[in-house]
């Protein structure tokens, strides 16, 4: 018997929706996976390539910094020449750089390849969100659910990185954590061409703001380099003071340039509204604390508790599961109740978790650490989809690529700074450094919650 036409159309719509989510999420997955998967391999990489703690921070931050510094260009290029075109180019570059990482035979080759990986990630990340936004065609409820699933995929990848990486490092070697990106990248490119339409392109022909882009790179590398150097040289050393001074000068010039050029990399008018400014502050606090925590705990598990790579990965498994559940639930909650309160409540839960972690002792058991740690994925997993939905709801559709690029630049910059700061805190001693880092994280995330409750007021509920 023939299937009713309504049933056929519904199944086709469901398949198209699923394919759209998978295609855009694959880009987010590889980007987030390479943020965290490298952490459990740091000991093996350090031993194989003779890299000290400062060098290992650069292995992590070369990727994160290039990612952060070039995200603005990725979003702007997607708006100008089409998000699908830039997404595919970024995925191809990311895959080739992953191959170079897997073949690296010296520390600086690995660091350079990681930076190129970050450049590819910067091209594909904002464009994946712009493609998702276009596919939802202005349907707020659909967009809220899609963003929740998209965010969940990245959250799962970020949390699964240590688990997957631990087993891959132990059984296949540290190189395998980079080579896994090749088949994923090829699948993402095929699905993007097969299932996603190109986004509208700007026709004004305005040039890319290369001066602003260069100043972003200089500011972020100087600032993060100073934080990394502080761990070994002290905060009053010449390299640290010089790096901080250079970052302040370059950052000031950047703001001046952006206020005067015709097509700024960061349109300052985006921050005329309260929501973009508030979500940027929330994103900064979330990534600074979360990335720093993953970096610090990966070293803590392996160096203090003598966990193997597999055991270190398994130690993060409950964290991964909590992120997945929280992100998926957040999409539905935001669709029904708006972004403000889910974001605020999630951040307060995260701040509570950091405050409890600041109370750990040298003899605290893994279980004693875990129940405190689980506050983080539950709270932050609730807050991040709300944050992303709030931003997309507050800017015009044609600015979605640039706006998401700005948000993710702030987030990834926070992540790089978090790794640098948390790594430097370890110079005080592992437990003492962890306590200080977690206490500072509690204060930062609590402040982000205050920003959310005060300023995220003008975002309509998705169902209204």
C-alpha positions as a printed NumPy array, in Angstrom:
array([[ 0.   ,  0.   ,  0.   ],
       [ 1.331,  3.442, -0.927],
       [ 2.577,  5.58 ,  1.91 ],
       [ 0.511,  8.769,  2.465],
       [ 2.141, 11.837,  0.945],
       [ 2.085, 13.653,  4.303],
       [ 4.075, 10.836,  5.897],
       [ 6.602, 10.884,  3.062],
       [ 7.073, 14.632,  3.357],
       [ 7.462, 14.407,  7.137],
       [10.134, 11.722,  6.835],
       [11.958, 13.745,  4.216],
       [11.836, 16.808,  6.477],
       [13.075, 14.792,  9.447],
       [15.947, 13.36 ,  7.384],
       [16.901, 16.799,  6.06 ],
       [16.864, 18.22 ,  9.582],
       [19.05 , 15.375, 10.867],
       [21.484, 15.691,  7.957],
       [21.728, 19.443,  8.531],
       [22.534, 18.942, 12.216],
       [25.12 , 16.232, 11.484],
       [26.856, 18.189,  8.721],
       [27.229, 21.396, 10.719],
       [28.033, 19.547, 13.941],
       [30.935, 17.629, 12.41 ],
       [32.814, 20.91 , 12.049],
       [32.18 , 21.764, 15.684],
       [33.129, 18.232, 16.733],
       [36.629, 18.257, 15.209],
       [37.287, 21.778, 16.496],
       [36.326, 20.92 , 20.068],
       [37.893, 17.479, 19.953],
       [41.304, 18.946, 19.17 ],
       [40.989, 21.389, 22.042],
       [40.83 , 18.599, 24.619],
       [42.095, 15.374, 23.064],
       [45.683, 16.58 , 23.162],
       [45.664, 16.982, 26.954],
       [45.948, 13.297, 27.828],
       [48.763, 12.929, 25.294],
       [50.888, 15.729, 26.763],
       [53.087, 13.447, 28.877],
       [53.794, 11.149, 25.916],
       [54.387, 14.078, 23.55 ],
       [56.703, 15.738, 26.06 ],
       [58.731, 12.562, 26.47 ],
       [58.875, 11.804, 22.731],
       [59.832, 15.318, 21.608],
       [61.654, 16.55 , 24.765],
       [59.187, 19.338, 25.608],
       [58.94 , 20.957, 29.069],
       [55.749, 22.302, 30.703],
       [56.047, 25.687, 28.989],
       [56.406, 23.978, 25.624],
       [53.402, 21.77 , 26.339],
       [51.358, 24.887, 27.054],
       [52.31 , 26.094, 23.581],
       [51.233, 22.762, 22.053],
       [47.774, 23.468, 23.475],
       [47.722, 27.232, 22.994],
       [49.202, 27.456, 19.469],
       [45.99 , 25.818, 18.287],
       [43.689, 27.796, 20.553],
       [45.332, 31.151, 19.838],
       [45.357, 30.773, 16.051],
       [41.763, 29.633, 16.31 ],
       [40.788, 32.642, 18.404],
       [42.771, 35.21 , 16.428],
       [41.41 , 34.175, 13.028],
       [37.801, 33.443, 13.956],
       [36.871, 37.009, 13.118],
       [38.26 , 36.628,  9.607],
       [36.443, 33.299,  9.257],
       [33.095, 34.815, 10.162],
       [33.64 , 37.86 ,  7.946],
       [34.745, 35.758,  4.975],
       [31.709, 33.542,  5.396],
       [29.441, 36.591,  5.276],
       [31.252, 37.928,  2.18 ],
       [31.783, 34.885, -0.044],
       [29.423, 32.285,  1.429],
       [29.589, 30.237,  4.6  ],
       [29.517, 26.869,  2.821],
       [32.514, 27.733,  0.643],
       [34.575, 28.916,  3.631],
       [33.472, 25.974,  5.786],
       [34.705, 23.457,  3.211],
       [38.019, 25.311,  2.749],
       [38.543, 25.436,  6.496],
       [37.826, 21.735,  6.897],
       [40.321, 20.872,  4.14 ],
       [43.028, 23.032,  5.765],
       [42.279, 21.55 ,  9.185],
       [42.586, 18.002,  7.839],
       [45.929, 18.661,  6.115],
       [47.316, 20.308,  9.262],
       [46.169, 17.303, 11.307],
       [48.214, 15.083,  9.01 ],
       [51.247, 17.348,  9.592],
       [50.74 , 17.082, 13.372],
       [50.69 , 13.31 , 13.16 ],
       [53.952, 13.3  , 11.179],
       [55.761, 15.921, 13.326],
       [59.224, 14.912, 14.551],
       [60.165, 18.019, 16.575],
       [58.508, 20.303, 19.079],
       [58.309, 23.366, 16.881],
       [57.03 , 21.495, 13.846],
       [54.213, 20.225, 16.04 ],
       [53.52 , 23.7  , 17.449],
       [53.501, 25.206, 13.915],
       [51.167, 22.496, 12.611],
       [48.874, 23.048, 15.592],
       [48.711, 26.736, 14.678],
       [47.668, 25.855, 11.109],
       [45.051, 23.513, 12.557],
       [43.729, 26.475, 14.531],
       [43.563, 28.577, 11.35 ],
       [41.459, 25.902,  9.648],
       [39.219, 25.647, 12.688],
       [38.737, 29.417, 12.631],
       [37.406, 29.254,  9.087],
       [34.969, 26.421,  9.619],
       [33.648, 27.115, 13.131],
       [31.629, 30.35 , 12.665],
       [30.487, 29.215,  9.24 ],
       [29.039, 25.984, 10.651],
       [26.806, 28.061, 12.937],
       [25.875, 30.432, 10.093],
       [24.883, 27.438,  7.922],
       [22.783, 26.039, 10.744],
       [21.117, 29.408, 11.29 ],
       [20.216, 29.675,  7.584],
       [18.879, 26.117,  7.46 ],
       [16.441, 26.945, 10.268],
       [14.928, 29.694,  8.074],
       [13.94 , 32.017, 10.923],
       [12.041, 29.364, 12.91 ],
       [12.997, 30.3  , 16.489],
       [11.87 , 27.066, 18.101],
       [13.666, 24.98 , 15.473],
       [16.791, 27.108, 15.83 ],
       [16.828, 26.75 , 19.625],
       [16.588, 22.955, 19.357],
       [19.19 , 22.854, 16.571],
       [21.609, 25.05 , 18.523],
       [21.125, 22.791, 21.547],
       [22.055, 19.703, 19.511],
       [24.927, 21.528, 17.765],
       [26.269, 22.688, 21.124],
       [25.79 , 19.21 , 22.582],
       [27.924, 17.718, 19.815],
       [30.737, 20.122, 20.64 ],
       [30.34 , 19.577, 24.357],
       [30.454, 15.812, 23.91 ],
       [33.54 , 16.125, 21.696],
       [35.259, 18.43 , 24.191],
       [34.548, 16.028, 27.03 ],
       [35.138, 12.86 , 24.99 ],
       [38.554, 14.109, 23.891],
       [40.372, 12.91 , 27.018],
       [38.503,  9.572, 27.013],
       [39.084,  8.834, 23.34 ],
       [42.6  , 10.249, 23.445],
       [43.616,  8.12 , 26.415],
       [42.821,  4.862, 24.655],
       [44.246,  5.987, 21.328],
       [47.53 ,  7.156, 22.877],
       [47.933,  3.88 , 24.758],
       [47.109,  1.594, 21.833],
       [48.074,  3.548, 18.689],
       [50.526,  6.234, 19.86 ],
       [50.116,  9.975, 20.343],
       [50.131, 10.617, 16.584],
       [46.766,  8.877, 16.222],
       [44.89 , 11.635, 18.051],
       [45.572, 13.921, 15.097],
       [45.149, 11.417, 12.269],
       [41.592, 10.612, 13.369],
       [40.544, 13.992, 11.956],
       [41.161, 12.917,  8.353],
       [38.13 , 10.613,  7.815],
       [35.896, 12.942,  9.837],
       [36.961, 15.885,  7.679],
       [36.245, 14.047,  4.427],
       [32.781, 13.038,  5.657],
       [31.994, 16.612,  6.71 ],
       [33.008, 18.029,  3.309],
       [30.823, 15.499,  1.462],
       [27.785, 16.092,  3.686],
       [28.144, 19.87 ,  3.427],
       [28.024, 19.785, -0.376],
       [25.221, 17.224, -0.333],
       [22.813, 18.652,  2.242],
       [23.493, 22.355,  2.9  ],
       [22.721, 25.399,  0.79 ],
       [25.079, 28.314,  0.387],
       [24.343, 31.415,  2.474],
       [23.651, 34.841,  0.909],
       [26.778, 36.809,  0.106],
       [27.509, 40.45 ,  0.747],
       [27.815, 42.318, -2.548],
       [29.473, 45.531, -1.348],
       [33.022, 44.382, -2.165],
       [34.504, 45.953,  0.971],
       [38.034, 44.758,  1.804],
       [38.897, 42.518,  4.727],
       [40.199, 44.432,  7.737],
       [43.734, 43.034,  7.658],
       [45.067, 45.713, 10.018],
       [42.537, 44.733, 12.645],
       [43.257, 41.06 , 12.046],
       [46.99 , 41.564, 12.535],
       [46.438, 43.526, 15.732],
       [44.218, 40.74 , 17.122],
       [46.959, 38.187, 16.47 ],
       [49.619, 40.399, 18.076],
       [47.473, 41.171, 21.127],
       [46.502, 37.581, 21.847],
       [49.937, 36.049, 21.32 ],
       [51.65 , 38.733, 23.422],
       [49.145, 38.383, 26.251],
       [49.136, 34.59 , 26.342],
       [52.897, 34.355, 25.901],
       [53.337, 36.627, 28.917],
       [51.048, 34.433, 31.026],
       [52.902, 31.267, 30.008],
       [56.296, 32.831, 30.719],
       [55.12 , 34.02 , 34.147],
       [55.054, 30.43 , 35.414],
       [58.822, 30.04 , 35.01 ],
       [60.148, 33.608, 35.089],
       [57.815, 35.368, 37.519],
       [55.362, 38.176, 36.945],
       [57.995, 40.922, 37.307],
       [60.39 , 39.519, 34.713],
       [61.169, 41.532, 31.586],
       [59.535, 39.104, 29.1  ],
       [56.313, 39.072, 31.106],
       [56.125, 42.836, 31.62 ],
       [57.085, 43.422, 27.999],
       [54.457, 40.998, 26.721],
       [51.717, 42.536, 28.861],
       [52.691, 46.044, 27.749],
       [52.73 , 45.031, 24.091],
       [49.307, 43.406, 24.454],
       [47.848, 46.559, 26.021],
       [49.275, 48.809, 23.311],
       [48.2  , 46.546, 20.452],
       [44.754, 46.112, 21.986],
       [44.301, 49.87 , 22.3  ],
       [45.354, 50.445, 18.686],
       [42.985, 47.665, 17.618],
       [40.006, 49.446, 19.182],
       [41.052, 52.695, 17.491],
       [41.362, 51.014, 14.096],
       [38.022, 49.226, 14.444],
       [36.257, 52.509, 15.19 ],
       [37.536, 54.077, 11.965],
       [37.722, 51.494,  9.175],
       [34.808, 51.008,  6.767],
       [34.447, 47.256,  7.315],
       [35.874, 46.486, 10.783],
       [36.768, 42.937, 11.781],
       [34.845, 43.58 , 15.01 ],
       [31.908, 45.912, 14.299],
       [31.797, 47.853, 17.552],
       [28.108, 48.556, 16.949],
       [27.492, 44.901, 17.799],
       [28.178, 45.856, 21.412],
       [25.75 , 48.758, 21.402],
       [23.168, 46.259, 22.62 ],
       [23.468, 44.669, 26.032],
       [23.036, 41.065, 24.884],
       [26.137, 40.775, 22.636],
       [28.314, 42.39 , 25.314],
       [26.897, 40.203, 28.085],
       [27.188, 36.966, 26.106],
       [30.796, 37.814, 25.25 ],
       [31.651, 38.235, 28.927],
       [29.898, 34.976, 29.743],
       [31.771, 33.183, 26.959],
       [35.1  , 34.552, 28.183],
       [34.501, 33.34 , 31.739],
       [33.227, 29.921, 30.675],
       [36.107, 29.039, 28.363],
       [38.842, 30.518, 30.534],
       [37.784, 28.384, 33.485],
       [36.768, 25.231, 31.603],
       [39.82 , 24.914, 29.341],
       [42.154, 25.731, 32.187],
       [40.482, 23.084, 34.337],
       [40.8  , 20.349, 31.701],
       [44.48 , 21.19 , 31.156],
       [45.237, 21.245, 34.868],
       [43.327, 18.066, 35.718],
       [44.927, 16.148, 32.848],
       [48.371, 16.847, 34.297],
       [47.128, 16.285, 37.858],
       [45.738, 12.835, 37.085],
       [48.896, 11.683, 35.312],
       [51.612, 13.35 , 37.394],
       [50.139, 13.389, 40.896],
       [47.889, 10.338, 40.85 ],
       [50.042,  8.388, 38.371],
       [47.067,  7.544, 36.15 ],
       [47.807,  5.983, 32.775],
       [46.454,  7.724, 29.634],
       [43.529,  5.261, 29.599],
       [42.72 ,  5.883, 33.261],
       [43.   ,  9.626, 32.761],
       [40.538,  9.399, 29.898],
       [38.124,  7.314, 31.957],
       [38.398,  9.803, 34.811],
       [36.751, 12.348, 32.493],
       [33.979,  9.975, 31.358],
       [31.32 , 11.125, 33.888],
       [32.136, 14.708, 32.901],
       [31.436, 13.82 , 29.252],
       [28.093, 12.2  , 30.009],
       [26.93 , 15.16 , 32.097],
       [27.826, 17.631, 29.323],
       [25.823, 15.655, 26.765],
       [22.677, 15.429, 28.893],
       [22.864, 19.061, 30.005],
       [23.392, 20.466, 26.482],
       [20.504, 18.497, 24.993],
       [18.177, 19.46 , 27.829],
       [19.25 , 23.095, 27.523],
       [18.019, 23.362, 23.928],
       [14.502, 22.4  , 24.984],
       [14.565, 24.598, 28.076],
       [15.702, 27.664, 26.118],
       [13.086, 27.027, 23.407],
       [10.349, 27.112, 26.066],
       [11.626, 29.617, 28.622],
       [14.061, 31.962, 26.878],
       [17.782, 32.376, 27.448],
       [18.157, 34.599, 30.498],
       [17.304, 32.284, 33.383],
       [18.81 , 29.051, 32.003],
       [22.042, 30.966, 31.433],
       [22.011, 32.529, 34.899],
       [21.111, 29.337, 36.758],
       [23.659, 27.318, 34.804],
       [26.442, 29.761, 35.612],
       [25.552, 29.764, 39.309],
       [25.713, 25.952, 39.347],
       [29.132, 26.136, 37.683],
       [30.361, 28.747, 40.167],
       [29.243, 26.501, 43.023],
       [31.226, 23.619, 41.563],
       [34.389, 25.699, 41.294],
       [33.984, 26.925, 44.875],
       [33.705, 23.318, 46.087],
       [36.739, 22.293, 44.032],
       [38.744, 25.054, 45.724],
       [38.354, 23.101, 48.99 ],
       [40.171, 19.962, 47.812],
       [43.004, 18.521, 49.911],
       [46.09 , 16.478, 48.927],
       [44.323, 13.323, 50.141],
       [40.988, 14.026, 48.429],
       [39.879, 10.849, 46.64 ],
       [38.83 , 10.649, 43.007],
       [35.191, 10.29 , 44.102],
       [35.588, 13.304, 46.365],
       [36.886, 15.268, 43.383],
       [34.311, 13.909, 40.934],
       [31.123, 14.961, 42.708],
       [32.449, 18.513, 42.854],
       [33.593, 18.387, 39.239],
       [30.156, 17.318, 37.964],
       [28.698, 20.695, 38.886],
       [30.699, 22.164, 35.989],
       [29.292, 20.27 , 32.991],
       [25.765, 20.434, 34.38 ],
       [25.883, 24.194, 34.902],
       [28.004, 25.239, 31.944],
       [26.213, 22.745, 29.692],
       [22.986, 24.558, 30.533],
       [24.446, 28.043, 30.087],
       [26.283, 27.733, 26.746],
       [23.319, 26.905, 24.455],
       [21.371, 29.708, 26.117],
       [24.286, 32.073, 25.534],
       [24.542, 31.154, 21.843],
       [20.802, 31.398, 21.254],
       [20.681, 34.78 , 22.994],
       [23.352, 36.173, 20.694],
       [21.772, 34.876, 17.473],
       [18.396, 36.244, 18.542],
       [19.866, 39.691, 19.188],
       [21.637, 40.336, 15.851],
       [20.376, 40.589, 12.24 ],
       [20.535, 37.346, 10.249],
       [23.067, 38.779,  7.794],
       [25.423, 39.471, 10.713],
       [25.169, 35.986, 12.223],
       [28.536, 34.819, 10.86 ],
       [30.386, 37.879, 12.126],
       [28.565, 37.845, 15.47 ],
       [29.305, 34.165, 16.086],
       [32.911, 34.83 , 15.069],
       [33.178, 37.591, 17.667],
       [31.636, 35.423, 20.392],
       [33.847, 32.462, 19.637],
       [36.953, 34.653, 19.37 ],
       [36.289, 35.865, 22.889],
       [35.618, 32.3  , 24.071],
       [38.704, 30.77 , 22.508],
       [40.87 , 33.67 , 23.688],
       [39.582, 32.941, 27.152],
       [40.459, 29.275, 26.696],
       [44.047, 30.062, 25.685],
       [44.458, 32.482, 28.579],
       [42.959, 29.897, 30.939],
       [45.521, 27.262, 29.921],
       [48.318, 29.821, 30.376],
       [47.08 , 31.031, 33.769],
       [46.25 , 27.602, 35.176],
       [49.585, 26.252, 33.945],
       [51.405, 29.145, 35.606],
       [49.497, 28.505, 38.839],
       [51.051, 25.025, 38.979],
       [54.375, 26.724, 39.767],
       [52.948, 27.247, 43.279],
       [52.593, 23.499, 43.698],
       [49.902, 21.259, 42.273],
       [47.315, 21.413, 45.07 ],
       [48.017, 25.051, 45.959],
       [47.821, 26.041, 42.296],
       [44.578, 24.134, 41.812],
       [42.974, 25.781, 44.838],
       [43.913, 29.262, 43.631],
       [42.761, 28.561, 40.067],
       [39.421, 27.116, 41.192],
       [38.739, 29.979, 43.587],
       [39.402, 32.521, 40.832],
       [37.163, 30.495, 38.512],
       [34.301, 30.557, 41.017],
       [34.488, 34.344, 41.197],
       [34.712, 34.75 , 37.403],
       [31.73 , 32.497, 36.673],
       [29.653, 34.103, 39.433],
       [30.365, 37.514, 37.883],
       [29.244, 36.127, 34.516],
       [25.966, 35.04 , 36.138],
       [25.418, 38.587, 37.377],
       [25.971, 39.906, 33.828],
       [23.46 , 37.39 , 32.469],
       [20.696, 38.224, 34.913],
       [21.175, 41.981, 34.517],
       [21.663, 42.353, 30.778],
       [20.07 , 39.426, 28.942],
       [16.592, 40.881, 29.046],
       [15.581, 41.616, 25.46 ],
       [15.743, 38.12 , 23.933],
       [12.358, 36.789, 22.891],
       [11.4  , 33.268, 23.802],
       [11.751, 30.976, 20.871],
       [ 8.171, 29.889, 21.043],
       [ 6.712, 33.398, 20.978]])
